[in-house]
Amino acid sequence: MSKNSDKLLILVEIAVIAAFAMALEYVPHKTGISSVEMSYGIIPVTVLALRRGPGAGMAAGLTWGVLDLLLIGFSEGSFLNVVQGVLEYPIAFGVAGLGGVFAGRLQAALKGGQLRRVFLYAWGGILLGTLAKYFCHFLAGWVFWGSYAPKGMPAWLYSLVINGGSAIASGLLGLIVISVLVTSVKQLFLPKRTVGLGHAA
């Protein structure tokens, strides 16, 4: 496969993962606790990030964020202003792909059959992406959504409770799914070529 063909394949993977992550937004994801919900899309974005590196993962996340803003955010009134919208959609969803910083080490561990390291790097990838995404939501909640806090509760605490709860729910689900994937379908994380966006050849 030529280098240009490989890059085209990566772009196709980015588009497919972004579309899949967006489709998952329509699957019920409420936890039963007020305003606390799971973000299923972090899982496929992390898989791509661990397969192709942080650049590809963040590109897929950013695309997912723009789609989410256009298809859901505007209609649900979740866009308050440009700063809040950019922070909570393109940026927050984009940094969900940061787990790709562990891509090279995860792939080396998979090839070497080092199961402990495989779990370490896979878990690091999903947790980093989840924490980065919800840190952005926490900041936005503190600054822009503080008026929704119960009377007497500081805005930062309200945002921490809501977004922290969502981060924990999403992180736990992600840990379970990513653990299954790296043990049962490890080829997902081992492309034939490792040239990728933000990933060394």
C-alpha positions as CSV (number, residue, x, y, z in Angstrom):
1,M,0.0,0.0,0.0
2,S,1.4,3.4,-1.0
3,K,1.9,6.2,1.5
4,N,-0.9,8.2,-0.1
5,S,-3.3,5.2,0.0
6,D,-2.4,4.7,3.6
7,K,-3.3,8.3,4.4
8,L,-6.5,8.0,2.5
9,L,-7.4,4.9,4.5
10,I,-6.8,6.8,7.7
11,L,-9.1,9.6,6.6
12,V,-11.8,7.1,5.8
13,E,-11.3,5.5,9.3
14,I,-11.6,9.0,10.9
15,A,-14.9,9.6,9.0
16,V,-16.4,6.2,9.8
17,I,-15.5,6.5,13.5
18,A,-16.9,10.0,13.8
19,A,-20.1,8.9,12.2
20,F,-20.3,5.8,14.4
21,A,-19.7,8.0,17.6
22,M,-22.4,10.4,16.4
23,A,-24.8,7.5,15.8
24,L,-24.2,6.3,19.4
25,E,-25.5,9.7,20.7
26,Y,-29.0,8.5,19.7
27,V,-28.7,5.4,21.9
28,P,-30.2,6.1,25.4
29,H,-27.4,7.1,27.6
30,K,-28.9,8.5,30.8
31,T,-27.8,6.9,34.0
32,G,-31.0,7.6,36.0
33,I,-29.2,10.3,38.0
34,S,-30.2,13.9,37.0
35,S,-28.0,15.3,34.2
36,V,-25.4,12.5,34.6
37,E,-25.0,10.5,31.3
38,M,-22.6,8.2,29.6
39,S,-20.7,9.2,26.4
40,Y,-20.5,6.0,24.3
41,G,-18.7,7.7,21.5
42,I,-15.5,8.0,23.5
43,I,-15.0,4.3,23.1
44,P,-14.7,4.2,19.2
45,V,-12.7,7.4,19.2
46,T,-10.2,5.9,21.7
47,V,-10.0,2.7,19.6
48,L,-9.0,4.8,16.6
49,A,-6.6,6.9,18.7
50,L,-4.9,3.7,20.0
51,R,-4.8,2.3,16.5
52,R,-3.6,5.4,14.6
53,G,-2.3,7.9,17.1
54,P,-3.6,11.0,18.8
55,G,-3.8,13.1,15.7
56,A,-6.3,10.7,14.1
57,G,-8.2,10.2,17.3
58,M,-8.5,14.0,17.9
59,A,-9.6,14.5,14.3
60,A,-12.4,12.0,14.7
61,G,-13.4,13.5,18.0
62,L,-13.5,17.0,16.5
63,T,-15.6,15.8,13.6
64,W,-17.9,14.1,16.0
65,G,-18.2,17.3,18.1
66,V,-19.1,19.4,15.1
67,L,-21.7,16.8,14.1
68,D,-23.1,16.7,17.6
69,L,-23.4,20.5,17.7
70,L,-25.2,20.7,14.4
71,L,-27.5,17.7,14.9
72,I,-28.2,17.9,18.6
73,G,-26.6,20.9,20.3
74,F,-28.4,23.7,18.5
75,S,-31.8,22.0,18.6
76,E,-31.5,21.2,22.4
77,G,-30.4,24.7,23.3
78,S,-27.0,23.6,24.4
79,F,-25.3,26.4,22.5
80,L,-25.1,29.6,24.6
81,N,-22.4,31.5,22.8
82,V,-19.4,31.0,20.6
83,V,-16.9,30.4,23.4
84,Q,-19.0,27.9,25.2
85,G,-20.0,26.2,22.0
86,V,-16.4,25.8,20.8
87,L,-15.3,24.6,24.2
88,E,-18.0,22.0,24.7
89,Y,-18.2,20.6,21.2
90,P,-15.1,20.8,18.9
91,I,-12.6,21.1,21.7
92,A,-14.1,18.8,24.3
93,F,-14.9,16.1,21.8
94,G,-11.6,16.5,20.1
95,V,-9.5,16.0,23.2
96,A,-11.3,12.7,23.7
97,G,-8.8,11.4,21.2
98,L,-5.8,12.2,23.4
99,G,-5.5,8.6,24.5
100,G,-3.7,8.0,21.3
101,V,-0.4,9.1,23.0
102,F,-0.3,5.5,24.3
103,A,-0.8,4.0,20.8
104,G,2.8,3.0,20.1
105,R,3.4,1.5,23.5
106,L,0.1,-0.4,23.4
107,Q,0.8,-1.9,20.0
108,A,4.3,-3.0,21.1
109,A,2.8,-4.6,24.2
110,L,0.2,-6.4,22.0
111,K,2.9,-7.7,19.7
112,G,5.0,-8.8,22.6
113,G,2.2,-10.6,24.4
114,Q,2.7,-8.4,27.5
115,L,-0.9,-8.5,28.9
116,R,-0.3,-6.3,31.9
117,R,1.1,-3.5,29.8
118,V,-1.7,-4.0,27.2
119,F,-4.3,-3.3,29.9
120,L,-2.2,-0.4,31.4
121,Y,-1.9,1.4,28.1
122,A,-5.5,0.7,27.0
123,W,-6.9,1.9,30.3
124,G,-4.6,4.9,30.1
125,G,-6.0,5.8,26.7
126,I,-9.7,5.6,27.7
127,L,-9.2,7.4,31.0
128,L,-7.1,10.2,29.5
129,G,-9.6,10.8,26.7
130,T,-12.6,10.7,29.2
131,L,-10.9,13.0,31.7
132,A,-9.8,15.5,29.1
133,K,-13.3,15.7,27.6
134,Y,-15.1,16.1,30.9
135,F,-12.6,18.7,32.1
136,C,-13.7,20.9,29.2
137,H,-17.4,20.3,30.2
138,F,-16.5,21.1,33.8
139,L,-15.0,24.4,32.8
140,A,-18.0,25.3,30.7
141,G,-20.4,24.2,33.4
142,W,-18.6,26.4,35.9
143,V,-18.4,29.5,33.8
144,F,-21.6,29.3,31.6
145,W,-24.1,27.0,33.3
146,G,-23.7,28.1,36.9
147,S,-27.2,29.6,37.0
148,Y,-28.6,26.1,37.0
149,A,-27.0,25.2,40.2
150,P,-29.3,24.6,43.2
151,K,-29.6,27.6,45.5
152,G,-26.6,27.9,47.8
153,M,-24.4,25.5,45.8
154,P,-21.3,27.1,44.2
155,A,-21.3,26.9,40.4
156,W,-17.9,25.0,40.3
157,L,-19.2,22.4,42.7
158,Y,-22.4,21.9,40.7
159,S,-20.4,21.4,37.6
160,L,-18.0,19.1,39.3
161,V,-20.8,16.9,40.6
162,I,-22.6,16.7,37.2
163,N,-19.6,16.4,34.9
164,G,-17.6,14.3,37.4
165,G,-20.5,11.8,37.6
166,S,-20.7,11.6,33.8
167,A,-16.9,11.1,33.6
168,I,-17.1,8.3,36.1
169,A,-20.0,6.6,34.3
170,S,-18.3,7.0,30.9
171,G,-14.9,6.0,32.2
172,L,-16.2,2.8,33.9
173,L,-18.1,1.7,30.8
174,G,-15.1,2.5,28.6
175,L,-12.7,0.5,30.8
176,I,-15.0,-2.6,30.5
177,V,-15.4,-2.3,26.7
178,I,-11.8,-1.5,25.9
179,S,-10.6,-4.4,28.1
180,V,-12.8,-6.8,26.1
181,L,-11.6,-5.4,22.8
182,V,-7.8,-5.6,23.5
183,T,-8.1,-9.2,24.5
184,S,-10.6,-10.5,22.0
185,V,-10.1,-8.4,18.9
186,K,-6.6,-7.0,19.3
187,Q,-6.2,-6.6,15.5
188,L,-8.4,-3.5,15.9
189,F,-5.3,-1.8,17.4
190,L,-2.7,-3.3,15.0
191,P,-3.1,-1.7,11.5
192,K,-0.9,-3.2,8.8
193,R,1.0,0.1,8.7
194,T,1.5,2.4,11.6
195,V,1.8,5.6,9.7
196,G,-0.9,7.9,11.1
197,L,-1.8,11.4,12.1
198,G,0.3,12.2,15.1
199,H,1.8,8.7,15.1
200,A,5.4,7.9,14.2
201,A,6.0,5.5,11.2
